[in-house]
């Protein structure tokens, strides 16, 4: 489902007690299909997402999502968006395969939902009951619940926090292949840079930066063979086997093909975040 997500906030504030604000003067506008919110634990990501989905009412300020005021029009909002928070709850006594079948019946496309369960790796523990799952399996099941209905936009809070690398890859692939639109939060900048096109950086309950990824420098961590000397432009830091540089991705792809480098990953959001925190 293709949908432009429009978020407007103005002076948004929220506190769980009278002493420490969880969010303070949050003001930004963003229109994008894939939106990432990055920040360390305690920065306000989950609180902001909870306000976006109408689960919390802000103490002050205004917020609108696609023309809706979340805490006033939550029912309408949840017909458009499918939230999955890190600490979700599902029927403890139900087996995974039973839950997959039930969700397929609710969504109205049992085959597609079963295919999704296979793509995410749920069928490898389909006979376990929910209360028997590990934290990673439980996280994967909750993500599956949010991704099952293609007609709703996934809203994922720290979706990768309990996942191993294999589950991480499966979820990332499903997101990119099945959905044109989603919102996700992460404390890991690379997650946001890999999967989104517009980024909001939170720190201590405030927005320190927001914008589209093209506005972030084309910065990469490049993995170099031991002892090799590779001519890379605009080197920002050289740690021997890892070089941080600003350069075109096409150059890195070429160096990968001829074996000059072992690999690379984007580092623009991490660099931006490091500058904010310094």
Rosetta blueprint (number, residue, H / E / L):
1 X L
2 X L
3 X L
4 X L
5 X E
6 X E
7 X E
8 X E
9 X E
10 X E
11 X E
12 X E
13 X E
14 X E
15 X E
16 X L
17 X L
18 X L
19 X L
20 X L
21 X E
22 X E
23 X E
24 X E
25 X E
26 X E
27 X E
28 X E
29 X E
30 X E
31 X E
32 X E
33 X L
34 X E
35 X E
36 X E
37 X E
38 X E
39 X L
40 X L
41 X L
42 X L
43 X L
44 X L
45 X H
46 X H
47 X H
48 X H
49 X H
50 X H
51 X H
52 X H
53 X L
54 X L
55 X L
56 X L
57 X L
58 X L
59 X L
60 X E
61 X E
62 X E
63 X E
64 X E
65 X E
66 X L
67 X L
68 X E
69 X L
70 X L
71 X L
72 X L
73 X L
74 X H
75 X H
76 X H
77 X H
78 X H
79 X H
80 X H
81 X E
82 X E
83 X E
84 X E
85 X L
86 X L
87 X L
88 X L
89 X L
90 X L
91 X L
92 X L
93 X L
94 X L
95 X E
96 X H
97 X H
98 X H
99 X H
100 X H
101 X H
102 X H
103 X H
104 X H
105 X H
106 X H
107 X H
108 X L
109 X L
110 X H
111 X H
112 X H
113 X H
114 X H
115 X H
116 X H
117 X H
118 X H
119 X H
120 X H
121 X L
122 X H
123 X H
124 X H
125 X H
126 X L
127 X L
128 X L
129 X E
130 X H
131 X H
132 X H
133 X L
134 X L
135 X H
136 X H
137 X H
138 X H
139 X H
140 X H
141 X H
142 X H
143 X H
144 X H
145 X H
146 X H
147 X H
148 X L
149 X L
150 X L
151 X L
152 X L
153 X E
154 X E
155 X E
156 X E
157 X E
158 X L
159 X L
160 X L
161 X L
162 X L
163 X L
164 X L
165 X H
166 X H
167 X H
168 X H
169 X H
170 X H
171 X H
172 X H
173 X H
174 X H
175 X H
176 X H
177 X H
178 X H
179 X L
180 X L
181 X L
182 X E
183 X E
184 X E
185 X E
186 X E
187 X L
188 X L
189 X H
190 X H
191 X H
192 X H
193 X H
194 X H
195 X H
196 X L
197 X L
198 X E
199 X E
200 X E
201 X E
202 X E
203 X E
204 X L
205 X L
206 X E
207 X E
208 X E
209 X E
210 X E
211 X E
212 X E
213 X H
214 X H
215 X H
216 X L
217 X L
218 X L
219 X E
220 X E
221 X E
222 X E
223 X E
224 X E
225 X L
226 X L
227 X L
228 X L
229 X L
230 X L
231 X L
232 X L
233 X L
234 X L
235 X E
236 X E
237 X E
238 X E
239 X L
240 X L
241 X L
242 X E
243 X E
244 X E
245 X E
246 X E
247 X L
248 X L
249 X H
250 X H
251 X H
252 X H
253 X H
254 X H
255 X H
256 X H
257 X H
258 X L
259 X L
260 X L
261 X E
262 X E
263 X E
264 X E
265 X E
266 X E
267 X L
268 X H
269 X H
270 X H
271 X H
272 X H
273 X H
274 X H
275 X H
276 X H
277 X H
278 X L
